[in-house]
Amino acid sequence: MLDSNSRQVVDHLIPDYGILDEISYKYPARNAYFGYMTRGCPNRCPFCAVPTIEPCFQHYTPLARQVRGIEELYGTQRDLLLLDNNVLASKDFKRIIQDILDLGFQRGAKHNNQLRAVDFNQGLDTRKLTPQKMKLLARTAIRPLRLAFDNPGMVNTYVTAVKLACDHGVPEIGTYVLFNYRDTPKGFYERLRLSVELNARVGSKITSFPMRYIPLTDKNRQHVGPHWNRRLLRGIQCILLSTHGVVSPRLEFFEVAFGHEHHEFIKIISMPEHYIIQRRSHDNNGACEWEDLFLRLTPGQRVALYDTLAQGRVTKKTIAQAAGKRVKEILRHYLGESEKARHK
């Protein structure tokens, strides 16, 4: 409820599109109907906040009422952005698709001579994507088809879902890749690379969006998974700052950003922050020197380096306490790294 004196349910209010006029940039989805056709999710995955926020799964909510309300206040919109958490779990899925089609969002539909798009923005459950449901989805103007790739155990399910989408002519796929939960950095890298390799083989463009796991109760947003450390997580953040949060579907760009294999990936995300963010501008100075030092480290020295970096920010005291001249030398590259990164 809006408050104790109101019967108005906040969930049923029309979104305030006026907020978009108060920001200093052009919001990408500003020309879209925002709505829901289901609520909650029956899966209750332990890493997910949905069971806490929306504990009851609601199979169907009429979309036409939501669309009419938006049109009355803000006019006709081009696209349809749906925030359902697991629409494929609905027993009314066929009815949901029909509602979308009835509202003019069929495949190839246009508004003001521009192609319309349907976007289930929270991602689809690949385990529930059957050929029959994919056939229904392909009738709509879905672009992109967003899929969840939460752990390495979903490889076969994910590949099957991608091939289904391709077989039905879906032009774009966006993949949410969860990390920092129970996965390892190696497993995370391999999931990212799999999507890039699939992109080269199938007819759909596949773009990945890494999603860092943070528990709902972690107000400081500093959670570190059992197979991760702060340095590795910060390294990924630095890469994503350079790529605007997106993993390129092209192999040559992916390998520049994330490495040719997982050992190189670990090396990249262990680099000083300013070398990661502005790697090309450092090709002929500090980054080359850092890499030369890194390649000369023995396996034991690399372990010592990783252990030191995992403890957090490098200081002069950190360097003084490090074992071995070569490790101390490479650690000097990390002094003041955040300040250097901000000025690049």
C-alpha positions in Angstrom: 0.0 0.0 0.0 1.1 3.6 -0.6 0.6 4.4 3.1 -1.6 3.4 6.0 -4.4 5.7 5.0 -4.5 4.6 1.3 -5.9 1.7 -0.5 -3.7 2.5 -3.5 -1.3 -0.4 -4.3 2.1 1.0 -5.4 2.5 -1.9 -7.7 -0.5 -0.8 -9.7 0.5 2.7 -10.3 1.6 3.9 -13.8 5.4 4.5 -13.9 6.3 8.2 -13.7 7.9 8.8 -17.1 8.5 12.4 -16.1 11.6 11.3 -14.2 13.2 10.7 -17.6 13.1 14.5 -18.3 15.1 15.2 -15.1 18.2 13.2 -16.1 21.2 14.6 -18.0 21.5 11.7 -20.5 19.1 10.0 -22.9 17.7 6.9 -21.2 18.0 4.0 -23.8 14.5 2.6 -23.1 12.6 5.9 -22.8 10.3 5.0 -25.7 8.8 1.9 -24.2 5.9 0.6 -22.2 7.1 -0.7 -18.8 5.1 -3.5 -17.2 4.7 -7.0 -15.9 2.7 -10.0 -17.0 3.7 -12.2 -14.0 5.0 -11.7 -10.6 7.6 -13.6 -8.6 9.3 -16.9 -9.5 8.7 -20.4 -8.3 12.3 -21.5 -8.4 13.5 -20.0 -5.1 17.2 -20.1 -6.2 19.4 -19.4 -3.1 21.3 -16.6 -4.7 18.2 -14.7 -5.9 16.5 -11.8 -4.2 13.1 -12.4 -5.9 11.7 -15.0 -3.4 12.3 -12.4 -0.6 10.9 -9.4 -2.5 8.1 -11.2 -4.4 7.5 -14.4 -2.5 4.2 -15.4 -4.3 4.2 -16.4 -7.9 1.4 -14.8 -9.9 0.9 -16.6 -13.2 -0.9 -13.8 -15.1 -1.5 -10.0 -15.0 -3.5 -8.3 -17.9 -1.1 -6.2 -19.9 -3.7 -4.1 -21.9 -4.7 -2.2 -18.7 -1.1 -1.2 -18.1 -0.6 -0.1 -21.7 -3.8 2.0 -21.8 -2.8 3.7 -18.5 0.6 4.7 -19.9 -0.9 5.9 -23.2 -3.4 8.1 -21.5 -0.6 9.9 -19.6 2.3 9.7 -21.9 1.1 8.7 -25.3 1.9 5.7 -27.5 5.3 4.0 -27.0 7.3 2.1 -29.5 8.7 -0.8 -27.5 7.5 -3.2 -24.7 9.8 -3.7 -21.8 8.6 -6.4 -19.4 10.1 -6.9 -15.9 8.9 -10.5 -15.3 11.3 -12.6 -13.3 10.3 -16.0 -14.8 7.6 -15.6 -17.4 8.3 -19.1 -18.8 7.1 -20.6 -15.5 3.6 -19.3 -16.1 0.8 -21.8 -16.9 -0.8 -18.9 -18.9 2.3 -18.4 -21.1 0.3 -18.9 -24.3 -2.2 -16.3 -23.2 0.6 -13.9 -22.3 2.0 -14.2 -25.8 -1.4 -13.6 -27.3 -1.8 -10.4 -25.3 1.5 -9.2 -26.6 0.5 -9.9 -30.2 -3.0 -8.3 -29.7 -1.3 -5.1 -28.6 0.7 -4.9 -31.9 4.0 -6.4 -30.9 4.2 -9.1 -33.5 7.4 -9.9 -35.3 8.3 -7.2 -37.8 5.8 -4.7 -36.3 6.7 -1.0 -36.7 5.9 2.2 -34.9 6.6 5.5 -36.8 8.4 3.4 -39.4 10.8 2.0 -36.7 10.9 -1.7 -35.7 9.2 -2.5 -32.4 10.9 -4.6 -29.8 9.7 -6.8 -26.9 12.2 -7.2 -24.1 11.8 -9.6 -21.1 14.4 -7.5 -19.4 15.1 -9.8 -16.4 16.0 -12.8 -18.5 14.4 -16.1 -19.3 14.9 -19.4 -17.5 16.7 -21.6 -20.1 15.6 -24.7 -18.2 12.0 -23.9 -19.1 12.6 -22.9 -22.7 10.9 -25.6 -24.8 10.6 -25.7 -28.6 6.9 -24.9 -28.2 7.6 -21.8 -26.0 10.3 -20.7 -28.3 8.0 -20.9 -31.3 5.5 -18.7 -29.4 8.2 -16.2 -28.4 9.5 -16.0 -32.0 6.1 -14.8 -33.1 6.6 -11.6 -31.1 9.0 -8.7 -31.8 11.4 -10.0 -29.2 14.8 -8.3 -29.4 16.9 -9.2 -27.6 16.1 -12.6 -26.2 17.7 -12.5 -22.7 18.9 -15.7 -21.2 20.3 -16.6 -17.7 23.6 -18.5 -17.5 24.0 -18.8 -13.8 26.5 -21.6 -13.4 28.8 -24.0 -15.3 26.3 -26.8 -14.7 23.9 -25.1 -17.2 26.2 -25.4 -20.2 24.1 -28.0 -22.1 20.8 -26.3 -21.3 22.2 -22.9 -22.3 23.6 -24.2 -25.6 20.3 -25.8 -26.4 18.4 -22.6 -25.7 20.8 -20.6 -27.9 20.3 -23.1 -30.8 16.5 -23.0 -30.3 16.6 -19.2 -30.6 18.8 -19.3 -33.7 16.6 -22.0 -35.4 13.6 -19.7 -34.9 15.3 -16.6 -36.3 15.8 -14.6 -33.2 18.4 -11.9 -34.3 19.8 -11.0 -30.9 20.6 -12.8 -27.6 21.6 -11.1 -24.4 23.1 -13.5 -21.7 23.2 -12.7 -18.0 26.3 -14.4 -16.6 26.3 -14.7 -12.8 29.7 -14.7 -11.0 31.1 -14.4 -7.5 28.7 -16.9 -6.1 29.9 -20.5 -5.9 31.6 -20.4 -9.3 35.4 -20.1 -9.9 37.2 -17.4 -12.0 38.0 -20.2 -14.5 34.4 -21.3 -14.8 33.3 -17.7 -15.2 35.8 -17.1 -18.0 34.7 -20.3 -19.8 31.1 -19.3 -19.7 31.9 -15.9 -21.3 34.0 -17.6 -23.9 31.4 -20.2 -24.7 28.9 -17.4 -25.7 31.5 -15.8 -27.9 32.3 -19.1 -29.6 28.6 -19.8 -30.1 28.2 -16.3 -31.6 30.6 -17.3 -34.4 28.7 -20.5 -35.1 25.0 -19.6 -35.0 23.0 -17.0 -36.8 22.1 -14.8 -33.7 24.3 -12.1 -32.2 25.1 -13.0 -28.6 26.2 -10.4 -26.1 27.0 -11.2 -22.5 26.4 -9.1 -19.4 28.3 -10.2 -16.3 26.3 -10.0 -13.1 28.2 -9.9 -9.8 26.5 -11.8 -7.0 25.9 -9.7 -3.9 23.5 -11.0 -1.1 20.4 -9.0 -0.5 21.6 -8.4 3.1 25.0 -7.0 2.2 24.3 -3.3 2.5 28.0 -2.4 1.8 28.0 -4.5 -1.4 31.4 -5.9 -0.5 30.6 -9.7 -0.7 33.5 -11.9 -1.9 32.6 -15.4 -3.1 34.5 -18.5 -1.7 36.6 -18.8 -4.9 37.2 -15.1 -5.4 39.1 -12.2 -3.8 38.8 -8.5 -3.8 41.5 -8.0 -6.4 40.0 -10.3 -9.0 36.6 -8.7 -8.6 38.0 -5.3 -8.9 39.9 -6.4 -12.0 36.7 -7.5 -13.7 35.1 -4.2 -12.7 37.9 -2.4 -14.4 37.5 -4.4 -17.6 33.8 -3.7 -17.6 34.4 0.0 -17.2 36.3 -0.1 -20.4 33.7 -2.2 -22.2 30.7 -0.3 -20.7 29.5 -3.4 -18.9 29.2 -5.5 -22.1 31.2 -8.5 -23.3 31.8 -8.2 -27.0 30.5 -11.1 -29.2 33.5 -10.9 -31.4 36.4 -13.2 -30.5 39.2 -10.8 -31.3 37.8 -8.1 -29.0 36.9 -10.7 -26.3 40.5 -12.0 -26.2 42.0 -8.5 -25.9 39.7 -7.7 -23.0 39.6 -11.1 -21.2 42.5 -13.1 -22.5 43.0 -16.1 -24.8 42.6 -18.6 -22.0 41.8 -18.5 -18.3 45.5 -18.2 -17.1 45.8 -15.0 -19.1 42.4 -13.9 -17.8 43.7 -14.2 -14.2 46.8 -12.3 -15.2 44.8 -9.5 -16.7 42.4 -9.0 -13.7 45.4 -9.1 -11.4 47.1 -6.1 -13.1 47.1 -2.6 -11.5 43.8 -0.9 -12.1 45.1 1.9 -14.4 46.8 -0.7 -16.6 43.6 -2.6 -17.1 41.4 0.4 -17.8 43.8 2.1 -20.2 45.8 -0.9 -21.4 46.6 0.4 -24.9 48.0 3.7 -23.7 50.3 1.8 -21.4 51.7 -0.5 -24.1 55.1 1.3 -24.1 55.5 2.2 -20.5 54.4 0.8 -17.1 52.2 -2.1 -18.3 55.0 -3.6 -20.4 57.4 -3.4 -17.5 54.8 -5.0 -15.2 54.2 -7.8 -17.7 57.9 -8.4 -18.0 58.2 -8.7 -14.2 55.1 -10.9 -14.1 56.5 -13.4 -16.7 59.8 -13.7 -14.7 58.0 -14.7 -11.5 58.3 -18.3 -10.4 55.1 -20.2 -9.7 55.8 -19.7 -6.0 56.3 -16.0 -6.4 53.1 -15.7 -8.4 51.2 -17.3 -5.5 52.9 -14.8 -3.1 51.8 -12.0 -5.4 48.2 -13.2 -5.7 48.0 -13.7 -1.9 49.3 -10.2 -1.3 46.9 -8.6 -3.8 44.0 -10.6 -2.3 44.5 -8.7 1.0 43.4 -5.4 -0.5 45.0 -2.1 -1.3 48.8 -2.2 -1.8 50.8 0.3 0.4 54.4 0.9 1.2 53.9 -1.3 4.3 52.5 -4.1 2.2 55.6 -4.0 -0.1 58.0 -3.9 2.9 56.3 -7.1 4.3 56.4 -9.0 1.0 58.8 -11.8 0.6 61.4 -11.5 -2.2 63.0 -8.7 -4.2 61.1 -9.6 -7.4 57.7 -9.6 -5.7 58.5 -6.3 -4.0 59.5 -4.8 -7.4 56.2 -5.8 -9.1 54.1 -4.6 -6.2 55.4 -1.1 -6.6 53.3 -0.8 -9.7 50.2 -1.0 -7.5 51.0 2.1 -5.4 48.3 4.8 -5.8 46.6 2.8 -8.6 43.0 4.1 -7.9 44.2 7.7 -8.1 46.1 6.9 -11.4 43.0 5.2 -12.8 40.8 8.2 -12.0 43.1 10.5 -14.0 43.1 8.4 -17.1 
